[in-house]
Amino acid sequence: MTAQATDSSIHTPAGSPHFHFKDGALHAEAVSLQKLGQDLGTPLYVYSRAALATAFNAYKEAIGTRDVLVCFGMKANSNLAVLKEFARLGSGFDIVSGGELARVLAAGANPSKVVFSGVGKQVWEMRAALDAGVKCFNVESIPELKRLSAVATEMGQSAAVSLRVNPDVDAKTHPYISTGLKENKFGIAIEEAPAAYALAASLPGISVVGVDCHIGSQITEVDPYLDALDKLLKLIDELKTKGIILKHLDIGGGLGIKYDDETPLAPKVLLDKVFAQLQARGYAELQLVMEPGRSLVGNAGVMLTTVQYLKHTEARNFAIVDAAMNDLMRPALYEAWHGVLPVVPNSGANAPATTLYDVVGPVCESADWLARGRQMALNEGEIIAIESAGAYGFVMAGNYNSRTRPAEVMVDGDKYHVIRQRETFEDLIRGESCLP
Ligand SMILES: *Cc1c(COP(=O)(O)O)cnc(C)c1O
């Protein structure tokens, strides 16, 4: 990545204008991150309400009057306050578990705008989703289809089904977040889809309504989407000859965001091309469903952490901070690159020397790093922001090394709301007991 050798203590924040410098201090909207970190402690996830709305409205404006349902891929950030914001803005939700269903219901979202994805749906999860009245199940295998048929029949219901098809396209992204290749566990191979639809149409308790794909994440090129769309439209053509008529086409999520020097694919660019293809192929009437996760929340959040120690060794300089891989797993899991910004950059004659740092946490693993090889002028005790941490940040946090998970806060103009309390030691041991 190119920015690694540059002085990251003074770059402009990536991705969102709602994080910006004012009077030498990084702000979320009108709130100083230094003040937030001092008031609420670190590590701390900070989201901007305006940034969430801006991201959602980019989709809304791109959609215009066309029939498109945006279902927030909520595994990217499932805090109730975030879900509630998107529900207010008119979003639907893409869920992947019974737990996520419970969350969207708790947030007061409309279940008829919920699609249920995931390769391992259990009977209780199917029942809960049928009870709630979700828009459809994105079914990922024949055994799942048969199980859903049995569960719905037993409940005297009909399950709306969209088959998740694996179009075998290369999303040109990290292997761990690529999901549309033959070797991935997701979806039904496109060659097997016609037979799977024929089976679905014949099963009791199943009502075929759509087709779905999700080819990967952090995608910055439009071609993988168009390749997948082309394959899906050929499938729809074939199904039509067999009398199977679909109502919607779901192109999944996956739009990338700006972490470093990426140029993200704008929703409008994607949608205009998708609709041109739908029009050309005679499917302008088909409802389009999208499942964006990262692109709705990623640039709307940062994680604040405090420098504990500056440790200089022969080989490297370490900024040891109070956040770790358990708080933000993406670097350890995908070698992901996040920008790092001191919230009040040091400058002037008394500033410490600019030094090449690895930003690491206190967890006892060498994979416990947040950023590597960054030029920064740091002092112990100062607060730094890990940028673009709104997606796949807190949701992946855990308690390894008996660390309590961070608090989350939502900034709204010049106000802020704690939307999740920092965990306590009592939270950590809740449910544990010793032998008599
Ligand atoms: C993760 C996921 C999404 C969201 O993906 P992003 O890359 O965050 O946009 C959408 N649909 C499905 C089925 C997913 O698993």
The ligand as an SDF file (V2000), in Angstrom:
LIG
                    3D

 15 15  0  0  0  0  0  0  0  0999 V2000
  -21.5800   -9.5520    4.1450 C   0  0  0  0  0  0  0  0  0  0  0  0
  -22.7160   -9.6250    3.2340 C   0  0  0  0  0  0  0  0  0  0  0  0
  -23.2250   -8.4480    2.6480 C   0  0  0  0  0  0  0  0  0  0  0  0
  -22.6070   -7.0930    2.8710 C   0  0  0  0  0  0  0  0  0  0  0  0
  -21.3610   -7.0310    2.2350 O   0  0  0  0  0  0  0  0  0  0  0  0
  -20.5360   -5.6530    2.1820 P   0  0  0  0  0  0  0  0  0  0  0  0
  -19.2890   -6.0240    1.4710 O   0  0  0  0  0  0  0  0  0  0  0  0
  -20.2870   -5.2280    3.5700 O   0  0  0  0  0  0  0  0  0  0  0  0
  -21.3490   -4.6680    1.4100 O   0  0  0  0  0  0  0  0  0  0  0  0
  -24.3210   -8.5630    1.8320 C   0  0  0  0  0  0  0  0  0  0  0  0
  -24.8930   -9.7690    1.5720 N   0  0  0  0  0  0  0  0  0  0  0  0
  -24.4240  -10.9110    2.1070 C   0  0  0  0  0  0  0  0  0  0  0  0
  -25.1070  -12.1890    1.7980 C   0  0  0  0  0  0  0  0  0  0  0  0
  -23.3230  -10.8840    2.9490 C   0  0  0  0  0  0  0  0  0  0  0  0
  -22.8630  -12.0240    3.4640 O   0  0  0  0  0  0  0  0  0  0  0  0
  1  2  1  0
  2  3  1  0
  2 14  2  0
  3  4  1  0
  3 10  2  0
  4  5  1  0
  5  6  1  0
  6  7  2  0
  6  8  1  0
  6  9  1  0
 10 11  1  0
 11 12  2  0
 12 13  1  0
 12 14  1  0
 14 15  1  0
M  END
$$$$
